[in-house]
Amino acid sequence: MKKLLFLTVLAGLLSGCIIKKQDVSGLPETVAPEEMEKIYNEIKTPFKYGLVLTAPEPSKKVDCPTIFRRNGRWYMSYLVYDGRGYETWLAGSDDLMHWDQMGRILSFSDSTHWDDDQKAGYIALQDYEWGGSYALQTFDGKYWMSYFGGNKTGYEAGILSIGIAYTDRDPAMVHEWQRLDEPVLRPMDEDVRWWENSTMYKSTVIRDKQEITGYPFVMYFNARGDSIRPHRGAERIGMAVSRDMVNWERFLKDPVLNHHRGITGDAYLQRIDDVWVMFYFGAFWEGRPNAFNRFACSYDLVNWTDWTGPDLIAPTEDYESRFAHKSCVLKYDGVVYHFYCAVNANDDRGIALATSVDLGKSDLKFLVTENND
């Protein structure tokens, strides 16, 4: 009886520890409206500069920028779609406005592997401090990237899963990154959740040295579910966690951002003082036929307060008349730079830039709208 009582008490204590761990250290679960307004005024970029990167060939499309800094120069990983699927490329810049395309870092393959036709990569473990170094951090002597992959040709075709790539070489040099043999998260996994059991899309990975969630590596990704819940087929953003960047565990049962219809996707994180800011895009919400950039805030990486005010970016110009979405936002030398994917009426895609201050007229290329009649 004493042994049974001891085991019962021990189980209760362990249960309490687990509950406390999932309670993310007692941090506030919501961000006050005045703090949200303060963040909005800090990150807003009302001055549109135009397109800074277009496709290497007219038949191709570019998408999904991620910016990092190394050895005094800026670099952008981005996606190129050519009809077969996505490959991941690298570009370089001295001033964040004029970009030179450098080449592929995740390329198509013909090995009948799980990711032959889709390799959409996103640089991981970046310095996330607002106005910080924007440098990439290493773990286990390597630089890391998450990506979604698949083996069906076409635009985001087939079943897409999340994989991990890495390199021990200079990430600012063009070379093929190595990839794990198998995806780390799949929509057909036994522990898959209701909102991610159809296909998976963009992921972003941060290294949280405070381990607020109990884990050092935290991934946010958007996925589509085929559950019986209302608005099946919508995309939502949820979480996964890891201790080694290779083995990933699902975290929480439900998504952390869910607008129940259309798309909520492409999370990108920065930390402003003690507030985490998640930039994301919305598309095809009720009464809205286009795509636009929004944000949410959190103290604990788990509970997110959604901004209810104006969009950060929305379509207003010809080169972004359909979609203005997929954010990468940073602050450098007192200026906020908001990079995003712009899509015009012909479905041409390019990387556009908006800023917090007026940088004047640009000499940048703009997508040419052709007459399809």
N, C-alpha and C positions, 0 to 999 in steps of 0.2 A: 504493500500500500504506500509506504514512504517513497519507494522507487517510482511508483506511478505518479505520486504527487509531485516529485522532483521533476520528472519528465514533462508533466503538464505545465508546471511553472516555467521550465526552460523553454518549452515551445511558445508559451505566451510572451516571454521576453524576446525571443528571436522574432516572433511575429511583430512585436512592437518595433524592433529595429528595422524590419523590412518596411513597415508602414511609414516610419519616420524617414527612411531613405527615399521612398517614393513621394514623400511630402515635400521634396526639394527644399529642405533646410528652412522651412518656415518663411520663405520669401513671399512678398505680396503676390496674390494671384492676378490682380488687375493693375493697370496703369491708369492713373487719374486723367480726366479730360484735359486739365491744364498742362500736364506733362506731354500728352499726345500732341496738343497744339504747339508746344515748344519744340518738339521733335519735328513736326511738319515744317515749321518755319526755318529750322536748321537745314533740312534736307531738300526743300523744294527747289526746282530748277526751271524757272519760267522762260528762259532764253534758249530757243532751239537753234542749234548751230548747223544742222544738216547732216548729211551722210558722210561718215569718215572711212567706211570700208564697204566696198561692193564686191561682187563675185569675180573670181579670176577669169571667168568666161561668161558670155551672155546667157548661156543655157543653164548656169548654175545659180544657186541661192546661198546666201550666208546668214548665219543665225547664232544666237546664244553666246554673247561675249562674256569672258571672264578676264579681268585685268590684274596683273601683278607687276611688281617692280624688282629689278635685279641689277646690281652694279651700276646704278644711276640711270638706267633705261627702263622704259615701260614695255610690257609684253601683253599680248591678248591671245588667249586660246579662244577659238570659235569653231563653229560647225560649217561645213560646206556640203550641200545636197546637190547631187547631179542626176537624179532620176533612179539610180540604184539604191542609194541610201545616204546616211551621214558618214563623213569622215571628220576628224578633228585636226585643225590647222593651227599654226602659230603666226602672229604678226608682231612687228616691233615699232616703237615710236620714241622720239625724243621729247615730245611736247604734249602727248595725249590727244592731239588733233590730227596729225598727219601720220598715217600708218603704212608700213611696207609689209606685204604678205611674204612670208618666209618659207612655208612648206608644211607638209603633213607630219603629225606626231602620233596619230592613230589612223591607220589606213585599212582599206578593204583587204580581205584575204580570201583565198580559194581552197581552204582546207576542209570544207564541210563542217566547220566548227560552229559553236552556238552563236557567234557574233560576226560571222563573215561579212554581212551586208549592212550592218549598222554599228557604228562606234562613235557615239556622241559623248565627248568627254568634257569634264569640268574640273579644273584645278582644285586641289584640296589643301587643307591645313595652312591657309594663308593667315597672316597677321590681320585680325579682324578689328583692331582698334581704329576708330574714326579719326582720320587724319594721321594715321600711323605710318609704318614703313611699307605696308602692302607686300612684304616679302613672303616667300614661301618657306615654310618650316619643314624640317626633315624629321622623320621618325624611323628608327632602326636603320639609319644611314641612307635612307631613300626619300625621294620626293614622291608624292602620291596624287592620284587622280581617280575620281569615280566616273563611271560612264554607263549609259544604257546601250545595250546591244541586242542584236537579233540576226536571224539568218533568212529573212524574207526581203525581197527587193520592193522598193516603193517608199513613199513618204510615211515614215513611222509605221511601217507595215508589220504585220504578224504579231507574235507574242514577244514583248520586249522585257528584258530582265536587267538587273543592275550588276555591273562588274567593277572590278578594281584593277587599275594599272599603276605602274611605279617605274622609277628610274633612279640609278645612282650616278647619272651623268648630269651635266648642267641643263636645267630646265629651260634656259634661254637659248639653247642651241637646238636646231631641228634634228631630231632623230626619232626613231620608232620606240615608243615606250613599251615595256614588257607588261604582260597581262596575266592575271591568275587564270588557271585552266578552266574554271567554272564560275558561273555567276554567284554572287554572295547573297542575293535576294531574288526570288523568282515568284511570279504570280501563281505558280502551281505548288509551292511549298506547303507542307502539312500544316504549318502554323500561320498560313496567310490570313490576313484580316479581311473583313467584308468589303472594305473600300479599295482594296488593291489586288483583287483576285482575277483581274482581266489583263491588264498590262501596266508597265511602269515607265516613268519618264525621267525628267531631270532630277539629279541629286546634288546636294551640296554638303560638304563635310567640314566641320570645324574641330579643332582640338581645344577642349575646355579643361584647362589646367586645374581649375577649381573642382572639377568633377561634380557639378551641381546635381546631375542626374545619377551619380554614382559611377559614371563611365567617363573616360578621357576623350573618346571620339564620338561625336554626335552627327548623325546624318538626317537631313530633311529631304524628302522626295515626294513628288506628286505621282499619283497613280489613278487608274480608272477601275471601278468595281462593277461587277455584274450581279450584285446582290438583289434581293427582293425588296429592299428598302425603297422609299420614294426617290425619284430622280435617278434611277439606275443609269450608269454610264457617265455620270459626272466625274470630274477629277478633283481630288482633294490632296492636301499636304499632310503627311504624317512623319513618324520618326522611327529611326533604328539607332542602335548604339553598339560600340565595340571597345575592346581593350587592346587590340593589336592591329587594326585596320584590315584584317583578313577575315576574321570570324565575326559576323554581324548578328545581332539579336533584335527582334522587333520590340518596340517600346510603346506602351499604351495600346489599348484596344481600338480606340477611335482616332481619327485624324485630329490634328491640332488646329487646322484651318479648313473650314467647310462651308461653302455657300450654296450647297445642295443642288445646284444646277450649273451647267456650263463648265468652265475650267477655273480652278484656283491652283496656280502652279508656279514653278521655277523660283523657288526660294533662294535668296541671297542674303547673307547675314553680315551686319556690322554692329559694333557695340559703341554706343555714345554714352560716356560716363558709366553709370550702372544700369543702363537700359539696353537690352538687345533689340535691334531693329531688323525685322524680316521684310525685305523688299520682295514683292511677288506680283504676278499679273492675274487679272481676271479677264474672262472672255465669255460672251454669250450668256451673261446673266439676264435675268428677267427684264425685258424692255431694252436691252443693250445688244445690238448686233455685231459689235466690234470687240477689240481687245485693248486693254489699258493697264497702266501700272499703279499699284497700290502699296500699302505697307501695314504692318502690325507690330506691336511692341510687347516685350516680356521682361520680367526680372529673373525668371527661373528656367527659361528655355522650354517650358512645358505649357504654361498657361499664357495664351496670347490675346492681347486686346487689339481688336481690329479698328483701324482708322475709319471713321464714317464721314469725313470731310471730302474735299475735292480730290480728284485723281492727281497723282504725281505727274503722270504723262498720259495724254489721250490724243487720238488722231485729230489733227488740225490742218496738216499740210498735205500736198499731193503725194509726196513720197511715202507717207504713212497713212494714207486715206482709209485703208482697211484695218491695219493693226499697228499699235505702238505699244510694244510689250517686251517682256523678258529682260529685267533690269540687271545692271551691274553698276553700283553707285559707290563713289569714293570722294574723299576730300583731300585736296593737295594745294599747298601754298595759298590757303584761304578761299579756294574755289571748289564748289561741289560739281563733279562731273557725273552725269547720268547717261550711261551707254545703254542702248536698247535696240531691239530688232524692229525695223520699220518695213511695212509691207504696203505696196501701192495697189491700185485697182487692177493691175495686170498680174498680181501675185509675185512681183519682183521683190526680193528681200535684200536688205542691206543693214549695216550697223550704223545707227544714228547717234547723235550726241546732243544733250541739252545741258545747260550750265546754270549756276546760281547767279552769275553776273554776266553782263553783256560783253562778249568778247569781240564784238564788231562783225563786219562782213567777212565771210569765209571764201576761200578759193577752192572749196571742196567739190568733188564730183557729186552729181545728183543722178538718180536713176531716171532713164528716159522712158516716158510713157509712150508706147507705140500705139498706133491706130490699128485696132484689130478688125475693123470693118472689112 
